[in-house]
Amino acid sequence: MMLALLGIGTILILLALVISKKASPVVALTLVPIAAGIAAGKGAELPTYIGEGLQAIAPTGVMFVFAILFFGILLDAGTFKPILDKLLRLAGNDPIKVALATAFLTMLVHLDGSGAVTFLVVIPALVPIYDQLGMRRITLVCIVALAAGTMNMVPWGGPTIRAATALNVPVTTLFNPMIFPLLSGLVAVFAIAFFLGRAEKFRLLVPLERVAMPSDLSENPLHRPKLVWVNMGLIVLAITCIILGWAPPFVVFMVAFSVALLLNYPQVEEQKKRIDAHAKEAMLMASILFAAGCFTGILKGSGMMEAMAGGVERILPDFLGQQLPLLTGILAMPASLLFDPDSFYFGILPLVSSTAENFGASGLEVGQAAILGQMTTGFPVSPLTGSTFLLVGLAGVELGDHQRKTIPLAFLVTSIMLLVSLLLGIISV
């Protein structure tokens, strides 16, 4: 019990420091778990735990560094200009239509179920539109997070696959009944995007017809208009290799970055300048990711994560046992702030599911309720996932600002999907 309380306290302190901006994510992710590990009497083992955490996060960290450089180079070369022009032709200069287009594009890109790829493709493509229209980037990040989070329920997405595996049921058995709740969640995201876009429209004082179009960027000497389709093909090839598993993502982006740099900027001096232009962002992202590896390594290695998972069942009053599916649906999204997906789905979910069955409730419904929010709508706001830091880093938005704006709306989307599940009888009460 002491380890569980210490683990919960560690995560709460981390959240408080990051959200209140009392400490940077790198400092909080490094020093808070170290202090907790010492308090747990694990000081001698801390180097081992940190090493294991860093080894686990290393491939992801390398991938993010080269992915940021890769998409940064292609953005410099004007690769996304046709996408920007097409979106603006469809959406015009209306912030409402731009917000809706943001949601649609994110959902489309996130069909592959990869948050990192989604953010790396969508954010660089849409930041110029938001900047040119005077729309706030926090609105962009919020809409992208909601759309990607809701789409993360797809049957090939990490949460759904983990839940089906943990409960030992076919993924179609778990997911198929959730199709209508998922559709309701996507509709809710479009509705939220509409209202956020309308708020931006009312906030803007500049007449929309005067806003500069991204096509005005055609005179940028860094742009390579003749290589646009070559660069687009390189993006498609890279993403295809990742989705089909032809090579590890970090290998794909290392090679893709090198090819993109050589094709667009063959001169060595040009290459150095382009790398320097994006090195700060890449290194900042890498530092946060490796600090997150320290955090998760200590919590898992010290036993705090396991103790927290086991404590959930012990503290649950008996009279709530039959309502575990409903309670899981309510707590699933906030649980993303406390538990990484592996700890939740492979640690907590089997315990909660078996406990529900002991009380006469459905263990399958517990799993279905879990995917309504745990690392679905919750993953783009969780400090336990590297893609959250990638999202805010690419947009230049503070994590605390993003969480304050997006967490209530993410919980709203989950609540709508849960309500639809209850009305359709998918989840019983």
Secondary structure, 3 states (H helix, E strand, C coil): CHHHHHHHHHHHHHHHHHHCCCCCHHHHHHHHHHHHHHHCCCHHHHHHHHHHHHHHHHHHHHHHHHHHHHHHHHHHCCCCHHHHHHHHHHHCCCHHHHHHHHHHHHHHHHHHCCHHHHHHHHHHHHHHHHHHHCCCHHHHHHHHHHHHHHHCCCCCCHHHHHHHHHHCCCHHHHHHHHHHHHHHHHHHHHHHHHHHHHHHHHHCCCCHHHCCCHHHHHHCCCCCHHHHHHHHHHHHHHHHHHHCCCCCHHHHHHHHHHHHHHHHCCCHHHHHHHHHHHHHHHHHHHHHHHHHHHHHHHHHHCCHHHHHHHHHHHCCCHHHHHHHHHHHHHHHHHHCCCCCHHHHHHHHHHHHHHHHHHCCCCHHHHHHHHCCCCCCCCHHHCCCCHHHHHHHHHHCCCHHHHHHHHHHHHHHHHHHHHHHHHHCCCCCC
